[in-house]
Amino acid sequence: MLTDPISDYLTRIRNASMAGHRVVNIPASNLKRQMTKILFDQGYILSYKFEEDKVQGNIKIALKYDKFTKEPVIKRIQRVSKPGLRKYAGSDELPRVLNGLGIAIVSTSHGVMTSKQAKQDNVGGEVLCYVY
């Protein structure tokens, strides 16, 4: 049994990118699907595919690497709000990651979005992770 599925999701992406894998398979959930769409929209992953089966489904993520140096595009992916210590931020307290070069993924009452979108919509929420 997993106590923190989001940490497992982030760890699988981190491990696969550090090992140089092209594709990573992750068990699916609605929150993970939203996070995957955000990572794709922000340009951190090459592509993704949702595979449905009888129970849960899988997410296939094609990781993105630099063309010349072959280094992963995701330098760091870090869990912020953990099951033992949740981190919430109001719309005026949302974090800027790497002075605006990275993103913070936030779970709000309007859905999962980046901190920039949450600031524009004037909503706060739980800060799930930082990506840069």
C-alpha positions in Angstrom: 0.0 0.0 0.0 1.3 3.5 -0.9 0.9 6.2 1.7 1.7 9.0 -0.7 0.8 8.3 -4.4 2.0 11.8 -5.5 5.5 11.3 -4.1 5.6 7.9 -5.9 4.6 9.7 -9.1 7.3 12.3 -8.7 9.9 9.7 -7.7 9.2 7.6 -10.7 9.7 10.5 -13.0 12.9 11.6 -11.2 14.4 8.1 -11.2 13.6 7.5 -14.9 15.0 10.8 -16.0 18.2 10.4 -14.0 18.6 6.8 -15.4 18.1 8.2 -19.0 14.9 6.2 -19.7 12.8 7.5 -22.6 9.4 6.3 -21.2 8.1 5.8 -17.7 4.9 4.0 -16.7 2.9 5.2 -13.7 -0.3 4.0 -12.2 -3.0 6.6 -13.0 -5.3 8.7 -10.9 -7.2 11.9 -11.7 -4.7 14.1 -9.8 -1.8 12.5 -11.6 -3.5 13.0 -14.9 -3.9 16.7 -14.2 -0.3 17.0 -13.1 0.9 15.2 -16.2 -1.1 17.7 -18.4 0.5 20.6 -16.6 4.0 19.1 -17.1 3.3 18.7 -20.8 1.9 22.2 -21.2 4.9 23.8 -19.5 7.3 21.8 -21.7 8.9 19.5 -19.1 7.8 16.2 -20.8 7.8 15.3 -24.5 4.4 13.5 -24.6 2.0 11.4 -22.5 -0.7 8.8 -23.1 -3.4 7.6 -20.8 -4.0 3.9 -21.0 -7.2 2.5 -19.5 -7.7 -1.0 -18.1 -10.3 -2.6 -15.9 -8.9 -1.4 -12.6 -6.9 1.8 -12.5 -5.1 2.5 -15.8 -1.6 3.7 -16.5 0.1 6.9 -17.6 2.9 6.6 -20.2 5.1 9.6 -20.1 7.8 10.2 -22.7 10.6 12.2 -20.9 12.3 15.1 -22.6 16.1 15.6 -22.8 18.3 18.3 -24.1 19.3 17.7 -27.8 23.0 18.5 -27.4 24.0 17.6 -23.8 21.5 14.7 -23.4 20.6 16.0 -19.9 17.1 15.7 -18.6 14.9 18.9 -19.0 13.6 18.3 -15.4 16.6 19.3 -13.2 14.7 18.9 -10.0 11.2 17.7 -9.0 10.4 18.1 -5.4 7.4 17.3 -3.2 6.3 20.2 -1.0 3.1 19.3 0.8 3.4 15.9 2.4 0.8 13.7 4.2 2.4 14.4 7.5 2.8 18.1 7.0 0.5 19.8 4.5 1.6 23.2 3.0 -1.2 25.6 2.0 -0.7 29.1 0.5 -3.2 31.9 -0.1 -3.3 33.6 -3.5 -0.9 36.3 -2.3 1.5 33.8 -0.7 2.0 31.5 -3.7 5.7 30.6 -4.2 7.9 31.7 -7.1 10.2 28.8 -8.1 13.7 29.8 -9.2 12.6 33.4 -9.5 9.9 32.5 -12.1 11.9 30.0 -14.2 10.3 26.9 -12.5 6.8 26.1 -11.7 4.9 25.2 -8.5 1.9 22.9 -9.0 -1.0 23.8 -6.7 -4.2 22.0 -6.0 -7.0 24.6 -5.7 -10.8 24.6 -5.4 -10.7 25.3 -9.2 -8.6 22.3 -10.0 -4.9 21.6 -10.3 -2.9 24.4 -11.8 0.4 26.2 -11.7 1.0 28.9 -9.2 1.0 31.6 -11.9 -2.5 30.5 -13.0 -3.7 30.4 -9.4 -2.4 33.9 -8.9 -4.3 35.1 -12.0 -7.5 33.4 -10.8 -6.9 34.8 -7.3 -7.2 31.4 -5.6 -4.9 29.6 -3.1 -4.5 26.0 -2.2 -2.2 23.1 -1.4 1.3 23.4 -2.9 1.9 19.9 -4.3 5.4 20.2 -5.8 8.1 22.3 -7.4 9.5 21.5 -10.9 12.5 23.1 -12.5 
